């Protein structure tokens, strides 16, 4: 098999919090009319698993490839049950529901799921004054939380933080959160869609009956984690010539980097892991042993573990988001220390 960048079909969700920021700000093409709240760029979750759209593997699902070629696609030593990263563009033109996602232990214990959903938000655009709600204020009890959620007074029990374009927020499973309005993000997460919400409406804006709302709040509180406080982080940069690589977050499940490339970048061979690229700037050319591909604005791909070295060639200045499952010592600690970042600063990136 001559491996090449895997481009996938996009799964679209029309939740009530979205609008048209994804086509308008990112320039993503081929989207339906109306609300486009989320575009799932890389997914192997249930029936949203992406389908390869080009090359010899066209028509095969990502899940099928992961099952058939786990070493070649994901990396040597990897074990399933699915591709480990789920990535999306997310339009919070309106406030997201206040909600949380199960951590690994809760997912297995309560939902018979293989893993939970830690995630991170990379802020692609935020209007002046945009904020996030994340975590729980010190000293707040579950009774306090229940009363505040019923009163829809989220600021009474949750810290609010300002965000700016370029920030990243690492949010482990179990941490309650929301953001918006007027915010556009790129999200990387574990492959899961488990969620609990404390809102009086569902994600499509439909009002819930009182008993269902109360039950949802109690279910959320049963999965709540209060031992981690997310905070927006501008990231830590390292440079190589005219290229800047900013690590926005890192943890056991994923790392996210923003690449600003003024010259050719050579991504070395990574037999132990794959890497994903999402283009939020001008088109770039990807050259690899088996040929070449154009990665257009607003599109994403997987560079399989077996692809070998890849040359990323900008047409002017490239603007890419790169995600992967890191070896934390090799991929995060060592290069950031070499770039003269302190251990204290590196620890702010996530669960390290």
N, C-alpha and C positions, 0 to 999 in steps of 0.2 A: 504493500500500500504506500503510495506517494502522498503523504499527508499535506494538508493545505489549510488555510484559515477557514473555519466553519462559520458561515453566516446562516442565521436561523430566521424562521417566520416570527412575527411579533404578535403577542397576545395583548389585546386591548381591553381595558375595563373602564366603564363609564360611571364611576361613582359620583355622588352628588358634590363632592368637594372640588372636582376638577373643572376645567374649562378648555382653553385652546393654547395654553402656554407651550406645550411640547412642539406642535408645528410652528407656532409663532416665534418662539425664542431659540429653539434648537434647529429648526428647519427640517424636522423629520418629515419625510414624504410618505405617501400611500396610506394615510390615515383616514378613517371615516369622518363624515360630517358630525357635528354635535360635540358633546362632552367627550374628551379623551383624558381621563384622570390618570391612567397608568398605561405605559407600554412595557410589557415584559420582554426585555431584550434577550436575556439568556435565562432559560427556564427548563427544568426537568421535573416540574411539579405536576403530578397526576395528569389530567387531560390538557394541561397547558404546555406540555413538553414541546420544545421547538422542533421544527422540521427543517432539515438542511435544504437550502434553496439553490445551491450551485455546485458544480463539480461532480466527480464520479459518485459521491455519496448523496446527491440530491434525492429528496423524497424519503430519506430515512430519518427517524426521530432521534433526537439527542439521547433519549433513554435507550433506544436500541443500540446506538453506538457505544454508550457507556457499558452496557451489558456485554456487547460483543468484543470491545477493544478497551477494557478498563485501563490497562497499562499505557496504551498508546494515546488515548484521549486525555485521561485525568492525570496519570503518572504512576511510576513504578511503586509498588507497595500499597496503592490505594485500594480500599474496599468500600463497596456501595453503602446503601442501596441505590443512590441516584447521584447525578452530578452535584457537587457540593455547594455551588454558588447559584443564587437566583438574583438577577440584576434587572433594574427597571428605571425608566424615567417616570417621575411622579409630579403631577401638577396639583399644588395646593393653592389654587386661586381662592378657595374658601378654607376655613379652618377644618383640619382633619378631626375625626372623632378622637376623644380621649380614650386611649385603649392600651393594651399591652399584649405581648406574645409570650407563650410559655418558654421557659428555659428547658434544657435537655432533660433534666430529672422529672420535671412536671409533665413534659410531653410524653415521656414513657409511662409515668405512673397514672396519669389521668386520661390520656388520649390514645394510648397504645400506638404512639407515633415514634419513629426511630430517632428523631431529634426535635429540638425546639427551634426558636427563631431569634437569634441575635442579629442585629442589623446596624447599618451606619448610613447616615444621610450626608451626602456631599452637596453643598448649596451651590447650584449653578446660577441662580438669580434670586435675589430677595429685594423687595422694595424697601426704601428707607423706613425704619421703625419695625421691621419684621422681627418676630420672636418665636421661640419654642417654649413649650411647657414640658418638663421632663423631671421625673423623680418625685419624691415626697419630702415636704418640709420636715425638719427635725422635730421630734416630739409629737407628731400627729398620729393619732390612733386610728384603727380601722373604723371605729364608730364615728370619729371626726370625718373620715373620708366618705363614709356612706352618706352622712348628712350633707356634706358639701356637694357631692355628686347629684343628690336629689335636688338640691337648690341650684344646680348648674353653676356653682361658684368655685371654679377650678383653681383660681389664683389663691383662694384661702388655704389650700392644702398642697399646692404644687409650685415649685420655683419656676419663674419665667426668666429667660435669658435672651438678650438680643443676638441676632445672627447677621452675618454679612456674606455676600458672594465670596466663595472660596473657602468658607468654613466647612469643617466636617464634624459630625456629632456621632459618637459611638454609643449605641444603645443595646445593652445586653438583654437577653430574654428575661422577662419578669419585671422590667422597669416600665412604669406607666408613662405615657408621653402623648404629645400632639404638637403640631406646628401649623403655620399659616395664619392669616391669608397671605396672598401675593408672594408665594414662594414656589420655586421650581427646584427639584432636587434630582440627583442620581442616587439610587439606593442599592446597596449590596447587602445580602443577607444569606443566612442559611436557607437551604431549600425546604421551606415549610410555609403554610398559610394559616397556622393556628393563631387565633386572636380572640380576645375578650374585650368588650367595650362597655363603658359606663354611660353611654349617651341615651337620651330618650327616643332616638330615631335609629333606623338602620343605615347602612352605608349609602342607600339610595334616597334617603330623606324621608322615609315612611315612618310615621309615629308608631311607637310600640305601646301595647297595653301596659298598665301599671305593674301587673304581676311579672310580666316578662322583663321589664326594665329592672325591677328589684332583683330578680334572679340573676340577670346579667351582671349587675354591680357586685352581688355576693360572689359570683363565679370569678370575677376579676380580682376581688380582694383575696380569694383563696390562692391565687397564683402570683400575688404581688411580691416583688423583691425590693427591699429598701436599703440594701448594702452597697449600692453603686449610684453615684450621682453624675449623670451625663453633663458635659459642658461643651459648648462650641469651641473648636480648636482650629487655628489658622494653618496648622500643619508644620512639618519640619522639612526644610529643603536641602538638597545636595545638588551640586552642579558638575557638569562634565562638558567643557567647552561652551558652546552656545545653548546647551540643553539644561533645563532645570527640572528636577524630579522632586515633587513635594509629597511626602507621606502624610496622608490625612488621618488615617487610623490604622490600627493593627491589633490583632488578638488571635486566639487559637483557631478561629474559623475563617478569617479572611483578613487581607490587607488591601488598602485602596491608596493608589498614587495618582496624582495629576501630573501629566507630562506636558511640558511646554518645550517643543523641539524647534530649534533654529537651524539644525543641521541633521544629518543622517544619524539615526540611533540604531545600533546593532543589539538586538535582544539575543543573548546567547542561548544555546541549547539547554533545556531544563528537563532531563528525563524523569525527574521525580515529581514534576508538577506542570500543569498547563497555566496559561495566563489569558485573561480576556482583555480586549481593547474596545472602548466605546469612544466614538469620535464626536466631539462637540465643537469642532472647528472646521477648517478647510480640508478637502479630500487629501488623503495620504496614499502613497504606494507601499505595499508590503511585498518584499522580494524574499523568496525562500528557495530551497533546493529544487522543488518541483515546478517553480514558475513565479508568477506575480499576480497580485490582486489590488484593486482599488478599494479602499475603505472610505466610503462617502460620509459626508456630514450627517449626523443623526443615526448612524448605523453602528452595529457592534459585531464582534466576532470572537471566536475562541481560537487561540493558537494552541493546538494539541501538544501534549508533552513530547510526542515523537516527531514534531515538524522540523527540529533542528534549528539552527540560527535563522533569525528573521531580520532583514533590514527594513526599518521604517523610514520612508523618505518623504519629507514634507514638501509641499508645493511652494509654501512660503514659510509660515510659522505654524506648526501643528499643535493641536490642543486635544489631548487624549486622556481618558481615564483608564487606568490599568488596575486589574484586580486579580488576586491569586490567593491560594491557601499557603501561608508562609511557614518556613522554618524560622522561628522568631529570632534565634541567635544569628543565623547566617544572613537573613534577608532584612532584618530590622535593626537589631542592636549593633552589629558590626559596621554596616555602612553609615549609620547615623552617628555613631561614635567617631568614625573616621572623618565625618563632616563637622566634627567639633560640637555636636549637640550633647548636652549633659544627660545623665541617666534620669534625673528628675524630669527633664523636658520630654524624654522619650516615653516615660511612663504615662504621660498625659494623653497618649494616643489611643489608649484602650486598655484591655485586660492583658497586661504584660507581666 
